[in-house]
Amino acid sequence: MATMKDVAEKAGVSLSTVSYVLSGSRTISEATRTHILKVMEELSFQPNAVGRALAAKRTRVIALVLSPQERGLGLSEMEFVRGASEAARAAEHHLVLLTEGMDSEVELSYLKRQGLVDGVILMEVRLLDYRVPLLQRLGLPFSLLGRPDPVLSLPFADIDFEATIEQIVVHLHGFGHRHIGFINQSSETFESGYGPAVRVYQAFERSTSFLGCRPALAFSRATPRDGWAACQTLFDGADAPTALVVMNDRALPGVLQALAARGLRVPQDVSVVSAVTSAAAAEMMVPALTSADAPSHALARHAVAQLIAAIEGRPQAESVLIPCQLTPRASTGPAAV
């Protein structure tokens, strides 16, 4: 097996120059770098990743910390994971996904002590998220996919929930809908201060009030059965909404089944919008749902760039708020007279 010494001898350079090419710790001319890489290929040289990490004091591994609570990992969450993975790879880093158990101080402290990763991206951020001051105290570089409240001076990448919900309500208002239902995530998730659930709820109340619409609100766990129950709650009264906004992908099949069981057609009798979702999830439904598609890849790229800047001691990019893209499909239309 070829060694770094073999590479240096054949390339006619010093051992330290080969080391600099591997670690990236010093600038090497492009011609020299290309020559050394070619020699490595000719010798089938395989650098030792652990040795490189020890020498550079960097693993070039970053972690996405995703604690999905009761919802599990669905298409919407996996779009963020895929976007972060692609952005990390483009920056010559590896991404690992850390899920269950990574909310604890013990686990986060272990990551720091063992040097397993260079930094972490926090997802599923709560309004009062104890992990933020903990990571600051540990000195482990991090970035935020989401934002606490208040955000202080921390850079973040998040969905503009206010603009997203305003788009949806204006869309439905334009079709003549004046009584609009909203099915959120579970009451437990909402009460835990999970940022998206709280911000969407508040934005929905503001937007409907501003346009003179009447809101009807319900919570649902992330199962079709609970979606069914939440829908029944909204439609059991004499004054049922003519449109529904649902921010709960896993509950959506149950919502649509409950409407069908009542003999309500989509969109002829009830319009339905899936909020803060993936286009793929919305297109799987029958009919294909009008949706506010999360800007997963753009936000993930921004969070990865912010994290790598923090790891390298460079100024982090400014915070961004990006609204979801409203995509009209077959599930919205004029309010039934």
HUQUI-V188113 format. One record per pair of residues at least 12 apart in sequence whose ideal C-beta (glycine too) atoms are under 8 Angstrom apart, sorted by sequence separation. I is the first residue (numbers start at 0). J is the second residue. D is the distance in whole Angstrom. If there is no record, write none. Layout:
BEGIN
I J D
I J D
END
This chain:
BEGIN
20 32 5
107 119 8
131 143 8
142 154 7
143 155 4
144 156 6
145 157 5
184 196 5
204 216 8
217 229 4
278 290 6
304 316 6
121 134 8
142 155 7
143 156 7
144 157 7
183 196 6
203 216 8
217 230 8
230 243 7
258 271 8
3 17 5
65 79 8
142 156 7
143 157 8
276 290 5
278 292 5
3 18 7
16 31 7
20 35 5
65 80 7
119 134 7
217 232 5
273 288 5
276 291 7
277 292 6
301 316 6
20 36 7
63 79 8
80 96 6
131 147 6
183 199 7
200 216 7
217 233 5
255 271 7
272 288 7
273 289 7
274 290 7
275 291 6
276 292 6
277 293 7
63 80 6
183 200 6
254 271 7
271 288 6
272 289 5
273 290 4
274 291 5
276 293 6
3 21 8
17 35 6
215 233 5
271 289 7
272 290 7
273 291 7
275 293 5
277 295 7
301 319 5
12 31 7
16 35 7
124 143 6
128 147 5
181 200 7
226 245 8
270 289 7
272 291 7
63 83 5
119 139 7
121 141 6
124 144 7
127 147 7
266 286 8
95 116 7
118 139 6
119 140 8
120 141 7
121 142 7
124 145 3
126 147 6
127 148 7
226 247 7
229 250 7
265 286 6
298 319 7
97 119 8
118 140 3
119 141 5
120 142 5
121 143 5
122 144 4
123 145 7
124 146 6
125 147 7
126 148 4
131 153 7
181 203 5
251 273 6
12 35 7
107 130 7
117 140 7
118 141 6
120 143 8
121 144 7
122 145 6
124 147 6
226 249 8
230 253 7
234 257 8
298 321 6
10 34 6
118 142 7
120 144 6
121 145 7
226 250 3
229 253 8
230 254 5
234 258 8
297 321 6
10 35 5
21 46 5
92 117 8
215 240 5
225 250 6
226 251 6
228 253 8
229 254 7
248 273 7
61 87 6
72 98 7
107 133 6
111 137 5
221 247 6
223 249 7
226 252 7
227 253 4
231 257 6
243 269 6
245 271 7
107 134 7
111 138 7
221 248 8
222 249 6
223 250 7
226 253 3
227 254 7
230 257 4
234 261 6
241 268 8
242 269 7
243 270 7
245 272 7
246 273 8
294 321 4
10 38 4
102 130 7
111 139 5
179 207 6
219 247 5
221 249 4
222 250 7
223 251 8
225 253 7
226 254 4
230 258 6
241 269 6
242 270 4
243 271 5
244 272 5
245 273 6
246 274 4
248 276 6
294 322 8
6 35 7
9 38 5
22 51 6
104 133 6
108 137 6
110 139 7
189 218 6
221 250 6
223 252 4
224 253 6
227 256 6
234 263 8
240 269 7
241 270 7
242 271 7
243 272 7
245 274 7
246 275 5
248 277 8
251 280 8
255 284 6
294 323 7
21 51 6
24 54 8
107 137 7
220 250 7
223 253 3
227 257 4
242 272 7
244 274 5
246 276 8
255 285 8
293 323 5
294 324 7
24 55 6
61 92 5
63 94 6
65 96 6
67 98 7
124 155 8
219 250 4
222 253 7
226 257 7
291 322 8
292 323 6
6 38 5
9 41 8
22 54 6
23 55 7
59 91 7
60 92 7
61 93 7
62 94 7
63 95 7
65 97 7
66 98 6
107 139 7
186 218 4
248 280 5
252 284 7
291 323 4
292 324 5
6 39 6
9 42 7
22 55 4
59 92 5
60 93 5
61 94 6
62 95 5
63 96 5
64 97 5
65 98 6
66 99 7
124 157 8
179 212 5
181 214 6
183 216 7
185 218 6
187 220 8
223 256 7
251 284 6
291 324 7
292 325 8
59 93 6
60 94 8
61 95 8
62 96 7
63 97 7
177 211 7
178 212 7
179 213 7
180 214 8
181 215 7
183 217 7
184 218 7
185 219 6
219 253 8
291 325 5
292 326 6
60 95 6
62 97 5
66 101 6
160 195 7
164 199 6
168 203 7
177 212 5
178 213 5
179 214 6
180 215 4
181 216 5
182 217 5
183 218 5
184 219 7
185 220 4
219 254 8
290 325 8
291 326 8
6 42 6
18 54 7
66 102 5
163 199 8
176 212 7
177 213 7
179 215 7
180 216 8
181 217 7
182 218 7
183 219 7
184 220 8
185 221 7
289 325 7
290 326 5
5 42 6
64 101 5
83 120 6
157 194 8
158 195 7
161 198 7
165 202 7
169 206 8
178 215 7
180 217 7
182 219 5
184 221 7
251 288 8
289 326 7
1 39 8
6 44 5
160 198 4
164 202 4
168 206 4
172 210 5
289 327 5
290 328 7
5 44 7
160 199 5
163 202 7
164 203 5
167 206 8
168 207 6
289 328 5
172 212 6
185 225 8
288 328 6
289 329 8
1 42 4
3 44 8
161 202 5
165 206 5
169 210 7
171 212 8
203 244 7
287 328 4
288 329 8
289 330 5
1 43 6
2 44 8
160 202 5
164 206 5
168 210 6
286 328 7
287 329 5
288 330 4
289 331 4
1 44 4
3 46 8
79 122 6
286 329 4
287 330 7
1 45 8
161 205 8
168 212 7
182 226 7
286 330 5
0 45 7
281 326 7
76 122 8
148 194 7
282 328 7
284 330 8
147 194 7
182 229 5
199 246 5
281 328 7
62 110 7
146 194 6
182 230 7
275 323 6
278 326 6
145 194 5
274 323 7
145 195 7
196 246 7
182 233 7
195 246 7
62 115 8
180 233 5
62 116 5
60 115 7
61 116 6
64 119 5
68 123 7
58 114 7
60 116 5
61 117 6
62 118 8
63 119 7
64 120 7
66 122 8
67 123 7
58 115 7
60 117 6
61 118 5
62 119 5
63 120 5
64 121 5
65 122 5
66 123 5
58 116 6
59 117 7
61 119 7
62 120 7
64 122 6
65 123 6
272 330 7
58 117 5
61 120 7
63 122 6
271 330 5
272 331 6
57 117 6
178 238 7
180 240 4
270 330 6
271 331 7
83 144 8
178 239 8
179 240 6
182 243 7
270 331 4
178 240 5
179 241 8
180 242 7
181 243 7
182 244 7
184 246 6
270 332 6
178 241 6
179 242 5
180 243 5
181 244 5
182 245 5
183 246 6
184 247 5
266 329 7
128 192 8
176 240 8
177 241 7
178 242 8
179 243 7
180 244 7
181 245 8
182 246 7
183 247 7
266 330 5
270 334 7
79 144 7
127 192 5
176 241 5
179 244 6
181 246 8
182 247 6
265 330 5
266 331 5
267 332 7
64 130 8
125 191 6
126 192 4
176 242 4
266 332 4
269 335 8
125 192 4
126 193 8
268 335 5
125 193 6
126 194 6
174 242 8
182 250 7
267 335 7
125 194 6
123 193 7
124 194 5
126 197 6
171 242 5
182 254 6
171 244 8
199 274 7
168 244 8
199 275 7
167 244 6
164 244 8
195 275 6
63 144 8
242 331 7
242 334 7
241 334 4
176 270 6
241 335 6
174 270 6
171 270 6
171 272 7
170 272 7
167 272 5
167 274 6
164 274 7
163 274 7
163 275 7
70 184 7
160 275 8
69 185 7
158 275 6
69 187 7
70 188 8
69 188 7
170 289 7
68 188 6
68 191 8
167 291 6
68 193 7
166 291 7
163 291 5
158 293 6
158 294 7
158 298 7
157 298 7
156 298 4
156 299 8
156 301 4
156 302 5
155 302 8
73 221 8
156 305 7
71 221 7
69 220 6
70 221 4
154 305 5
69 221 6
144 298 6
144 299 7
170 325 6
166 322 7
166 323 8
170 327 7
174 331 6
177 334 7
144 302 5
162 320 8
167 325 6
174 332 6
175 333 6
176 334 5
143 302 7
163 322 5
166 325 5
174 333 5
175 334 4
142 302 5
162 322 4
163 323 4
171 331 7
174 334 6
142 303 8
154 315 5
157 318 8
159 320 4
170 331 7
143 305 8
154 316 7
156 318 7
157 319 7
158 320 7
159 321 6
163 325 8
142 305 4
154 317 6
155 318 5
156 319 5
157 320 6
158 321 6
159 322 4
142 306 4
154 318 5
155 319 8
157 321 8
158 322 7
141 306 7
153 318 8
156 321 8
158 323 6
140 306 6
142 309 7
141 309 7
150 318 7
140 309 4
140 310 5
146 318 8
75 248 6
142 315 7
74 248 7
73 248 5
73 249 6
71 249 7
70 249 6
120 302 5
120 303 7
120 306 6
119 306 8
118 306 5
118 307 8
118 309 6
118 310 5
117 310 5
78 277 5
75 275 7
75 276 5
78 279 8
74 276 8
75 277 5
74 277 5
74 279 5
75 280 6
74 280 4
73 280 7
94 303 8
86 296 8
85 296 7
92 303 8
82 295 5
86 299 6
90 303 7
79 293 8
81 295 8
82 296 4
85 299 8
86 300 4
90 304 8
78 293 7
81 296 8
82 297 8
85 300 8
92 307 7
79 295 5
82 298 7
83 299 4
87 303 6
78 295 4
82 299 3
83 300 8
86 303 4
90 307 6
75 293 6
78 296 7
81 299 8
82 300 6
86 304 7
79 298 7
80 299 8
83 302 7
75 295 7
79 299 5
83 303 6
61 303 7
61 306 6
61 307 7
61 310 8
57 310 8
END
